[in-house]
Amino acid sequence: MKDPLHTALCDLLACRYPVIQTAMGWVARPELVAATCNAGGFGFLACAVMSADEVGPAIDRVRALTAAPFGVNFHMFQPGADRIVKTIIEKRVKAVSFGRGPDRQMIAQFRDAGIRCIPTIGAVKHAQKMAALGVDAVVVQGGEGGGHTGSVPSTILLPQVLDAVTLPVVAAGGFADGRGLVAALAYGAQGIAMGTRFLMTRDCPVPEVTKARYLKAGTGDILVTERVDGIPQRMIRNEVLDRIERAGGLSKLMRALGSAIEMKRETGATWFELLSMARHLHSSGGLSFSQSLYAGIAPALFRRSMEQGLPQQGLLATGLVAGRLDSLPSCAELMEQIMRDARARLVALGASA
């Protein structure tokens, strides 16, 4: 009898369990991706905050830590995107994920190379557009998700998308355990994608002082703000976010310029590349230029928390689920618990597990 927890997603990505680790900037580094894959899930390497020169070595580092397949996440509009695409194809990773900016030609290029395309979307119309462009599956992030998020909860958005497309659908936004996995499968999804739950593991390379802020946060400490770049983002309230929330227009522009200088120094991007990225966000996202500039350089603020261990000086993107998480398991322990709890729920429901 077929295992109900071995879904089409497992076959699509050649992983044991239908659980994806999402590509969180400065978080989904080689160590976390490899640990996720070794535990039976499927990890995405966060290359959207890397320079083109860093992508190849990062992929090689994952391969040195795991023999399992994994994916890469990047933005079509980031500096050096053409070189990143070439590297991904040359390295023959299993899958790519992306947000704004994909086109039919780019997706066809990946698929011709045998690389699965699995974008993350937050609206029914975006799922339909991605299906028309020829992607292999979609991750549907409900409003409970971390970072940039929409307003429609997973329990509403997920069935809407399932009714609108015939692609395999993966549920994201509010998922952290085996109960959530079974619930997603009951809706008709082929698995779940989790970000914050994987951030809050011992295998995650984020500094312990930053993880402590996540462990401490309750649901009342987590809010959605549009003050960073004009697009709703869910974060843990901290000192930096409080200052951004209070800042006026000029203060915000000066802070954005300061962070742009920091990002230029850290990534090696030229001013032309940074301004081009801001112009793209301005033209495609309907943002003011200062908001677009901030959207382009905000990763530098996340890096302070996620890599430099300065959570009081950076930003803390999170899913709402962080408000109920109080442990830091290893990825192997997490995956074992998810599958154990999922099978227990199936037994309780009278299904074969």
Secondary structure, DSSP 8 states (H G I E B T S, - for coil): ---TTS-HHHHHHT-SSSEEE---TTTS-HHHHHHHHHTTSEEEEE-TTS-HHHHHHHHHHHHHH-SS--EEE--TTSTTHHHHHHHHHHHT-SEEE--S---HHHHHHHHHTT-EE--EESSHHHHHHHHHHT-S-EEEE-TTSSEE--SS-HHHHHHHHHHH--S-EEEESS--SHHHHHHHHHHT-S-EEESHHHHTSTTS-S-HHHHHHHHH--GGGEEEESTTTSS-EEEE--HHHHHHHH--HHHHHHHHHHHHHHHHHHH---HHHHHHHHHHHHHHH---HHHHHHHHHHHHHHHHHHTSS-TTTS--B--GGGGG------HHHHHHHHHHHHHHHHHHTT---
